[in-house]
Amino acid sequence: MSVGLLVIGFAMAAIAGNPQRIGHTTLGPRHSSPDDKGMYTAFIDPTNGYAYFVGSYLYKLDITGNLPVQIGPATNTGQFAGSAFDLGAGYVYFPGGTLKRYGVGAGANPATNAGSISLTAGSAAAVVVDDSDPNPANHCAYVLCTVSGNPAKVAKVALSNFTELGSVTLNAGETNFLLGSVVDAQKGYAYFVTAPSSNASPVVVKIKMTPGANPPVRIGALSLNSVGAFIDGASIDTVHGYAYYDTYDSDTNTPGKIFKVKLEAGDVPPTLVGSVNLHPGEGRMAASVCDPVNGFVYFANDNSYPGGVYQFSLNGTNLPVEIGFLPFPGGPDTPPPSGMTTNNTTTNLDGILPFGEVFLRSAVIDPVRGYAYFGQDSRPNQVVKVKLAQVDPFQLNAPQTLNNGAFQFAFTNAAGASFSALAATNLTLPLSNWTALGSVTEVSPGQFQFIDLQAANNPQRFYRVRSP
């Protein structure tokens, strides 16, 4: 009997190094009337190599080089808490009472105003885009609209002709929304988070995105906490079906929390996996990106010193685990007391701000090149570039035939990850013709093992591991 070499398919690899700061780009010149403001939202076109950050102005950046390069003058848009990018059509949408639209411009062309629409459903406060259809003519926006004294509504807008198609009214208490909207367009669901104005818990509301002119559907909601907590940064792992939310307390000494939410398949309301309490001084998380391929989620801080990024392992179906903190450089001035807001402002042409790279308010991830970009609340605005942590190659340990004829192999990978083993007698067979043998066992954190009890019945066998 001979047993073939182990053939590795897709696998989440073992936790490796830490993220690394590359540097920052100062966006200029500093404007007046209006002045620059905190860049609370950002979006990205990783394929073509552009990132966009929005404060009082929309900046277009070329991200294909060592540091981002500003392309042309910025466009005066006004400040927004969120945005939704329809990459296929070349438009970005901002919720600011009305739903505002800007064309991002092809290549080095600047962004331009492309109009706005007032919605009968209410005042636009948050927006996501369903771009799952390859034809941009079929794309729609789902706009969270606040209604004074009443539950909010989610309106559906056809983007091809920029018209409102219908809406769904949310439940009592689901009234105040601002930050933390995420979307899984391929699976057809959007998730909006309430911003509590009292001790009410923040609530994640799941909305079904519908075909044609059908109105959206409210699927259900999930309460995140037993007491009021403002949710600021949020990111989604569409590969494994989770979302991550962080808290933003008025006191930076109050440790923050990271909530992990299972999005659930189909028309099932989301469920809470749990929350992680951060350490003293780790408060005011305000921007997040998720890298499911390498197995990490990152949160940047605001009004905390030094400014920087916290790295967490996704940890499979379990709660995320804090791996480390990447501090950003300070400036020439002594930071004010923790929790005190101040302006990070300079007129220096060298871009050195008095408190350094701090007040991080927005973030985007470039999975093509392996970087993330964090936007500051500063005057002039700055964007900090970070190389994300990469994973080590899959490490196979001592494959062997046991005394009873069974074949055993082991490997290391990210703790909490899920794998299944497959086998075939012919290495060249397509994956659909491989036989699923069962789940791989995690014998200790990050250490996985599989035993094929039927190996002795096969004169030759090849193995493949996939996730999940």
C-alpha distance (Angstrom), angle and dihedral (degrees) to the residues before:
residue distance angle dihedral
M1 . . .
S2 3.80 . .
V3 3.77 127.1 .
G4 3.79 117.8 -149.1
L5 3.75 124.9 -124.7
L6 3.77 116.2 -85.4
V7 3.78 110.1 -96.3
I8 3.77 114.2 -150.6
G9 3.77 119.5 -147.1
F10 3.79 124.0 174.5
A11 3.79 113.8 -22.4
M12 3.78 137.0 165.9
A13 3.75 102.0 -120.6
A14 3.75 130.4 -136.3
I15 3.78 122.1 -78.4
A16 3.77 110.4 -89.3
G17 3.79 137.5 169.7
N18 3.76 132.4 -14.4
P19 3.80 127.3 -95.7
Q20 3.80 115.9 -91.1
R21 3.80 129.8 -142.9
I22 3.81 111.4 -126.9
G23 3.81 99.9 -176.6
H24 3.79 142.4 -91.0
T25 3.77 139.7 -85.7
T26 3.80 120.4 -143.0
L27 3.79 111.9 -141.2
G28 3.74 112.3 -141.8
P29 2.79 164.1 -89.6
R30 3.78 98.5 -0.8
H31 3.79 106.2 -117.2
S32 3.77 132.1 -135.4
S33 3.79 130.0 -161.6
P34 2.96 88.0 51.0
D35 3.80 105.8 22.3
D36 3.78 121.2 -145.5
K37 3.80 114.1 -82.9
G38 3.77 136.8 -165.4
M39 3.78 112.5 -62.9
Y40 3.81 98.8 -124.8
T41 3.78 96.9 169.9
A42 3.79 138.5 36.3
F43 3.80 139.2 171.1
I44 3.79 135.8 -170.5
D45 3.81 145.6 -145.6
P46 3.82 100.5 -159.9
T47 3.80 95.8 173.9
N48 3.80 94.0 60.1
G49 3.79 93.6 31.6
Y50 3.81 105.2 -113.3
A51 3.78 132.9 129.4
Y52 3.79 125.8 -171.8
F53 3.81 127.8 -154.3
V54 3.78 123.9 -171.8
G55 3.81 130.0 -158.4
S56 3.78 117.4 132.8
Y57 3.79 83.2 -33.5
L58 3.79 135.7 39.1
Y59 3.82 112.5 -123.3
K60 3.79 122.9 -162.6
L61 3.82 114.6 -152.5
D62 3.79 132.4 -168.5
I63 3.82 105.0 -137.9
T64 3.79 99.5 -178.2
G65 3.82 95.4 96.3
N66 3.78 135.6 60.1
L67 3.82 93.9 -77.3
P68 3.80 129.4 14.2
V69 3.80 114.4 -87.4
Q70 3.78 120.0 -150.3
I71 3.79 112.8 -125.0
G72 3.78 113.7 -144.0
P73 3.78 125.8 -45.3
A74 3.80 121.1 -30.8
T75 3.81 120.7 -105.2
N76 3.81 119.0 -121.3
T77 3.80 103.7 -124.5
G78 3.80 105.0 146.3
Q79 3.79 124.6 -115.9
F80 3.80 122.1 -63.5
A81 3.79 135.1 -177.1
G82 3.80 94.0 -139.9
S83 3.77 146.7 4.4
A84 3.80 141.7 -163.3
F85 3.80 122.5 -147.1
D86 3.80 123.4 -149.1
L87 3.79 96.1 -163.4
G88 3.80 95.6 179.3
A89 3.80 92.6 56.5
G90 3.80 97.0 35.1
Y91 3.81 98.0 -122.2
V92 3.78 134.4 120.4
Y93 3.80 123.4 -156.3
F94 3.81 127.5 -148.9
P95 3.83 126.7 -166.2
G96 3.79 109.4 -138.6
G97 3.78 108.0 141.7
T98 3.77 88.2 -64.6
L99 3.80 122.2 41.9
K100 3.80 106.2 -103.9
R101 3.81 125.5 -158.7
Y102 3.79 130.9 -157.3
G103 3.78 130.0 -179.3
V104 3.81 109.5 -132.4
G105 3.81 94.1 -150.8
A106 3.79 127.0 -125.7
G107 3.80 117.8 -88.7
A108 3.79 112.6 -27.7
N109 3.80 93.5 -10.2
P110 3.83 114.3 121.1
A111 3.78 127.5 -115.8
T112 3.80 116.1 -91.4
N113 3.79 135.4 -163.2
A114 3.81 110.7 -100.3
G115 3.79 100.7 179.9
S116 3.79 138.2 -96.0
I117 3.79 140.7 -111.4
S118 3.81 131.5 -141.7
L119 3.78 111.3 -139.8
T120 3.78 124.5 -140.7
A121 3.82 87.7 -147.9
G122 3.83 91.7 69.9
S123 3.78 142.4 -94.4
A124 3.82 113.8 -17.4
A125 3.83 109.6 -118.8
A126 3.83 104.4 156.7
V127 3.79 136.5 10.1
V128 3.81 142.0 -168.8
V129 3.80 130.3 -178.9
D130 3.80 128.8 -132.5
D131 3.81 102.3 -146.5
S132 3.81 96.0 156.6
D133 3.80 93.0 117.5
P134 3.84 110.4 83.0
N135 3.81 88.2 -138.2
P136 3.83 109.5 79.3
A137 3.81 88.8 -154.4
N138 3.82 87.3 73.9
H139 3.79 97.6 49.9
C140 3.80 120.5 119.5
A141 3.78 137.2 -169.5
Y142 3.80 122.7 -137.4
V143 3.78 109.6 -150.9
L144 3.80 124.6 -164.5
C145 3.80 104.4 -141.1
T146 3.80 123.5 -167.2
V147 3.80 118.4 -142.1
S148 3.80 117.2 -160.2
G149 3.80 111.1 -109.5
N150 3.80 93.6 -4.2
P151 3.80 140.4 78.6
A152 3.78 115.2 -75.6
K153 3.78 123.7 -104.7
V154 3.79 132.5 -140.7
A155 3.79 111.9 -137.9
K156 3.78 125.6 -160.9
V157 3.80 117.0 -140.1
A158 3.80 125.4 -168.6
L159 3.79 104.1 -136.0
S160 3.81 96.9 -161.0
N161 3.82 91.5 69.7
F162 3.84 98.3 11.8
T163 3.80 95.5 -122.4
E164 3.82 132.2 142.7
L165 3.81 112.3 -114.4
G166 3.80 103.3 -177.1
S167 3.79 143.5 -60.3
V168 3.80 146.2 -131.7
T169 3.81 124.7 -133.0
L170 3.79 116.3 -130.8
N171 3.80 126.2 -137.9
A172 3.79 128.5 -83.1
G173 3.79 112.2 -71.8
E174 3.81 93.0 24.4
T175 3.76 92.6 109.3
N176 3.80 114.6 115.3
F177 3.82 120.8 60.1
L178 3.80 132.0 162.2
L179 3.84 120.1 134.2
G180 3.79 137.8 21.3
S181 3.82 102.7 54.3
V182 3.82 115.3 156.3
V183 3.80 133.3 173.2
D184 3.80 139.3 -157.7
A185 3.78 99.1 -161.4
Q186 3.81 95.7 176.2
K187 3.79 91.8 57.9
G188 3.80 92.3 38.4
Y189 3.81 105.2 -118.9
A190 3.80 137.7 115.3
Y191 3.80 127.9 -161.7
F192 3.82 124.6 -151.4
V193 3.82 125.6 -174.0
T194 3.79 126.2 -147.2
A195 3.78 119.8 -128.5
P196 3.82 104.4 -139.6
S197 3.78 116.5 -134.9
S198 3.80 93.0 -168.4
N199 3.80 136.1 12.9
A200 3.78 90.7 -52.6
S201 3.79 114.0 126.3
P202 3.80 118.6 -109.6
V203 3.79 109.8 -104.9
V204 3.81 129.8 -151.3
V205 3.82 110.2 -144.6
K206 3.81 118.3 -159.9
I207 3.81 116.5 -147.0
K208 3.77 125.9 -168.7
M209 3.80 114.5 -136.9
T210 3.79 109.5 -141.1
P211 3.82 136.6 -152.6
G212 3.78 125.0 -104.4
A213 3.79 118.2 -14.7
N214 3.81 94.4 -25.3
P215 3.81 113.9 128.7
P216 3.81 120.2 -114.9
V217 3.80 120.6 -92.4
R218 3.80 127.9 -134.7
I219 3.83 106.6 -132.9
G220 3.79 100.7 -178.7
A221 3.77 145.7 -70.1
L222 3.79 141.0 -111.3
S223 3.80 127.7 -148.3
L224 3.80 109.6 -138.2
N225 3.78 102.7 -165.1
S226 3.78 142.5 13.5
V227 3.82 92.6 -124.6
G228 3.78 135.0 37.3
A229 3.79 115.5 -74.7
F230 3.76 127.7 164.5
I231 3.81 113.1 -125.2
D232 3.77 114.4 -148.1
G233 3.80 118.2 156.4
A234 3.80 119.6 41.1
S235 3.79 136.2 170.4
I236 3.78 136.6 178.6
D237 3.80 133.8 -136.1
T238 3.79 102.6 -154.8
V239 3.83 91.4 174.7
H240 3.79 95.3 65.2
G241 3.82 100.0 19.2
Y242 3.81 105.7 -110.7
A243 3.79 138.3 120.7
Y244 3.81 127.5 -154.3
Y245 3.80 124.9 -149.4
D246 3.80 130.1 -174.5
T247 3.80 131.8 -156.1
Y248 3.80 125.6 -122.6
D249 3.80 113.9 -157.0
S250 3.81 125.0 -172.1
D251 3.82 88.7 -126.5
T252 3.79 112.7 63.9
N253 3.82 89.8 -158.0
T254 3.80 89.6 65.7
P255 3.83 107.3 94.0
G256 3.76 112.4 -119.5
K257 3.79 129.2 -132.0
I258 3.77 132.7 -131.5
F259 3.80 114.6 -148.8
K260 3.80 121.3 -156.6
V261 3.80 115.5 -155.9
K262 3.77 126.5 -170.3
L263 3.79 105.8 -140.3
E264 3.83 93.4 -154.3
A265 3.78 123.9 -144.7
G266 3.78 123.5 -84.4
D267 3.78 123.3 -20.1
V268 3.80 94.3 -11.1
P269 3.82 119.9 119.0
P270 3.80 116.7 -114.9
T271 3.80 119.5 -95.2
L272 3.79 131.4 -148.1
V273 3.80 117.5 -113.5
G274 3.80 89.3 -174.2
S275 3.78 141.9 -100.3
V276 3.79 137.7 -85.3
N277 3.81 120.5 -137.9
L278 3.78 112.3 -137.6
H279 3.79 125.5 -143.4
P280 3.83 127.7 -91.7
G281 3.79 109.7 -73.4
E282 3.79 91.9 24.1
G283 3.78 98.7 108.9
R284 3.76 140.5 122.7
M285 3.78 98.8 46.1
A286 3.78 105.0 -173.3
A287 3.81 112.5 165.9
S288 3.79 133.7 36.6
V289 3.80 143.0 -176.6
C290 3.80 127.6 -174.4
D291 3.81 125.6 -146.8
P292 3.83 104.8 -171.1
V293 3.81 94.7 171.9
N294 3.80 92.3 62.1
G295 3.81 92.8 31.7
F296 3.82 103.8 -115.8
V297 3.77 141.6 116.8
Y298 3.81 121.1 -161.9
F299 3.80 131.6 -155.5
A300 3.80 125.8 -168.3
N301 3.81 123.4 -154.4
D302 3.79 133.5 -127.8
N303 3.83 126.8 -153.3
S304 3.81 90.0 3.5
Y305 3.79 124.3 114.9
P306 2.89 126.4 -100.6
G307 3.76 98.8 26.9
G308 3.76 112.9 -131.9
V309 3.78 151.6 120.3
Y310 3.82 130.3 -79.4
Q311 3.80 117.6 -146.0
F312 3.81 122.3 -147.9
S313 3.79 131.6 -176.7
L314 3.81 111.1 -128.1
N315 3.82 87.0 -137.5
G316 3.79 98.5 -157.7
T317 3.80 113.7 -98.3
N318 3.80 91.1 -14.6
L319 3.78 130.6 86.3
P320 3.81 116.5 -72.9
V321 3.79 117.8 -95.4
E322 3.80 122.9 -138.6
I323 3.82 108.0 -121.2
G324 3.78 102.5 177.1
F325 3.78 150.5 -53.5
L326 3.80 128.4 -100.0
P327 3.83 108.2 -153.1
F328 3.78 120.4 -151.8
P329 3.82 123.0 -142.3
G330 3.78 119.7 -86.3
G331 3.77 126.3 -136.1
P332 3.80 135.3 -117.1
D333 3.83 94.2 -87.0
T334 3.79 126.6 78.3
P335 3.81 109.8 -108.9
P336 3.79 115.6 -110.7
P337 3.82 118.9 -113.0
S338 3.78 113.6 -63.6
G339 3.77 111.1 -85.7
M340 3.81 95.3 25.8
T341 3.76 114.4 120.1
T342 3.79 116.6 -142.5
N343 3.76 137.6 161.9
N344 3.79 118.0 -91.2
T345 3.79 94.4 -151.7
T346 3.79 136.1 152.2
T347 3.78 139.8 160.5
N348 3.80 92.4 -156.0
L349 3.78 113.8 126.8
D350 3.80 90.3 -143.6
G351 3.79 90.6 68.6
I352 3.81 95.2 -125.3
L353 3.79 105.2 150.5
P354 3.81 120.6 -155.1
F355 3.82 94.6 -114.1
G356 3.80 97.3 28.8
E357 3.78 126.4 -137.3
V358 3.78 99.4 -5.7
F359 3.83 141.0 119.4
L360 3.82 93.3 59.9
R361 3.80 109.1 -167.8
S362 3.82 109.7 162.4
A363 3.79 139.6 27.7
V364 3.80 142.8 -174.5
I365 3.80 131.5 -172.6
D366 3.81 126.7 -138.0
P367 3.82 104.4 -157.1
V368 3.81 91.5 177.7
R369 3.81 93.9 65.2
G370 3.81 100.0 20.4
Y371 3.80 100.7 -114.9
A372 3.79 139.4 119.6
Y373 3.80 127.7 -152.5
F374 3.80 125.1 -150.0
G375 3.81 123.9 -160.4
Q376 3.80 121.2 -144.6
D377 3.78 133.5 -144.8
S378 3.79 95.4 -126.8
R379 3.78 141.8 119.8
P380 2.97 107.7 -96.3
N381 3.79 95.8 26.1
Q382 3.82 120.4 -117.8
V383 3.80 135.0 -162.5
V384 3.82 120.0 -152.8
K385 3.82 119.8 -151.4
V386 3.82 120.5 -146.3
K387 3.79 128.8 -174.6
L388 3.78 106.5 -136.5
A389 3.79 123.5 -129.4
Q390 3.78 112.6 -91.0
V391 3.77 126.6 -149.7
D392 3.78 127.8 -115.2
P393 3.80 119.0 -114.2
F394 3.77 116.8 -87.7
Q395 3.82 106.0 -81.9
L396 3.80 116.1 -145.3
N397 3.81 116.3 -158.7
A398 3.83 126.3 -154.7
P399 3.82 106.2 -41.4
Q400 3.80 107.3 -158.0
T401 3.79 146.3 164.9
L402 3.80 112.0 -116.0
N403 3.80 125.8 -139.2
N404 3.81 92.1 -99.8
G405 3.82 91.3 54.6
A406 3.78 95.5 -103.1
F407 3.79 117.8 134.0
Q408 3.81 119.9 -130.0
F409 3.77 131.0 -169.1
A410 3.79 133.4 170.6
F411 3.78 136.0 -168.0
T412 3.79 142.3 176.5
N413 3.78 124.7 -117.2
A414 3.79 142.8 140.7
A415 3.80 113.2 -39.8
G416 3.78 112.3 -105.0
A417 3.79 95.4 19.2
S418 3.82 119.3 139.3
F419 3.81 125.0 -131.2
S420 3.78 139.9 172.6
A421 3.80 128.8 -158.6
L422 3.79 125.9 -131.5
A423 3.79 131.9 -174.0
A424 3.81 139.3 -162.0
T425 3.79 136.2 174.3
N426 3.81 91.8 -138.4
L427 3.79 119.3 52.9
T428 3.82 93.1 -154.4
L429 3.82 95.6 58.8
P430 3.82 115.3 117.2
L431 3.79 114.6 -103.6
S432 3.81 91.5 -107.8
N433 3.83 88.4 65.5
W434 3.80 95.7 53.2
T435 3.82 116.6 104.5
A436 3.80 118.4 -119.6
L437 3.82 108.3 -129.6
G438 3.79 100.1 -177.6
S439 3.78 143.8 -93.2
V440 3.79 123.7 -32.9
T441 3.81 114.6 -122.6
E442 3.80 121.7 -125.8
V443 3.81 98.8 -142.8
S444 3.81 93.1 -177.4
P445 3.82 132.7 -5.0
G446 3.79 106.6 -57.0
Q447 3.84 93.9 -3.2
F448 3.82 116.1 107.6
Q449 3.79 131.1 -173.2
F450 3.80 137.5 -176.5
I451 3.82 129.8 -173.5
D452 3.80 120.2 -164.0
L453 3.81 105.7 -154.2
Q454 3.83 91.4 -175.8
A455 3.80 95.9 56.9
A456 3.81 92.7 101.5
N457 3.82 89.8 62.3
N458 3.80 92.6 60.0
P459 3.81 123.3 70.3
Q460 3.83 89.4 -154.1
R461 3.78 131.2 12.9
F462 3.79 136.3 172.7
Y463 3.79 124.2 -158.2
R464 3.76 134.0 -146.9
V465 3.80 130.0 -174.7
R466 3.78 122.8 -154.3
S467 3.78 137.0 174.2
P468 2.94 122.3 -90.5
